Amino acid sequence: MKRTMLTCTGAAALLLLGVAAPAAAQDADELRRRRAAKVEEAWFTRNPWTDDFDVAKERARERGKVIFAYFTRSYAG
């Protein structure tokens, strides 16, 4: 009985993993789509901001300024 239960539990776990992997890829694609849409909005494009850390470091070095970083995931839903 115990062995049967373990086998069923293992099979169920494999089934869930098989379903979860494609769903995770879909979620990642959806997040990428939402982010792309967000950075195309006027509030972002009208300002001289960047989302590229290397570019931000170079600009800060050239201008002798610090980097102001704001982290969020408002595009995630």
C-alpha positions as CSV (number, residue, x, y, z in Angstrom):
1,M,0.0,0.0,0.0
2,K,2.8,2.4,1.0
3,R,4.7,1.7,-2.2
4,T,1.6,2.3,-4.4
5,M,1.0,5.6,-2.7
6,L,4.6,6.7,-3.3
7,T,4.3,5.7,-7.0
8,C,1.1,7.6,-7.4
9,T,2.5,10.6,-5.7
10,G,5.6,10.5,-7.9
11,A,3.5,10.2,-11.0
12,A,1.3,13.1,-10.0
13,A,4.4,15.2,-9.4
14,L,5.8,14.4,-12.8
15,L,2.4,15.3,-14.4
16,L,2.4,18.6,-12.6
17,L,5.9,19.4,-13.7
18,G,5.0,18.6,-17.2
19,V,2.1,21.1,-17.1
20,A,4.0,23.8,-15.1
21,A,6.9,24.1,-17.5
22,P,5.0,25.3,-20.5
23,A,2.9,27.5,-18.3
24,A,6.0,29.1,-16.9
25,A,7.3,29.8,-20.4
26,Q,3.9,31.3,-21.3
27,D,4.1,33.5,-18.2
28,A,7.6,34.7,-19.1
29,D,6.5,35.6,-22.6
30,E,3.5,37.5,-21.2
31,L,5.7,39.4,-18.8
32,R,8.1,40.3,-21.7
33,R,5.1,41.5,-23.7
34,R,3.8,43.6,-20.9
35,R,7.2,45.1,-20.2
36,A,7.7,46.0,-23.8
37,A,4.3,47.7,-23.9
38,K,5.0,49.6,-20.6
39,V,8.3,51.1,-21.8
40,E,6.6,52.3,-25.0
41,E,4.2,54.5,-23.0
42,A,4.5,58.3,-23.2
43,W,5.6,58.7,-19.5
44,F,8.7,56.7,-20.3
45,T,9.5,57.7,-23.8
46,R,9.1,61.5,-23.2
47,N,11.9,61.4,-20.6
48,P,15.6,60.9,-21.0
49,W,15.5,57.8,-18.8
50,T,17.1,54.5,-19.6
51,D,16.5,50.9,-18.6
52,D,20.0,49.9,-19.5
53,F,22.3,49.9,-16.4
54,D,25.5,50.1,-18.5
55,V,24.2,53.2,-20.3
56,A,23.1,54.7,-17.0
57,K,26.6,54.2,-15.5
58,E,28.3,55.8,-18.5
59,R,25.9,58.8,-18.4
60,A,26.5,59.2,-14.6
61,R,30.3,59.0,-15.1
62,E,30.2,61.6,-17.9
63,R,28.0,64.0,-16.0
64,G,29.5,63.5,-12.6
65,K,26.1,62.5,-11.2
66,V,24.7,59.6,-9.2
67,I,22.3,57.0,-10.5
68,F,18.7,57.1,-9.2
69,A,17.3,53.6,-9.6
70,Y,13.6,52.8,-9.2
71,F,12.7,49.1,-9.2
72,T,9.2,47.9,-9.8
73,R,7.2,45.4,-11.8
74,S,4.0,47.3,-12.5
75,Y,3.8,45.6,-15.9
76,A,3.4,42.2,-14.2
77,G,-0.2,42.6,-13.5
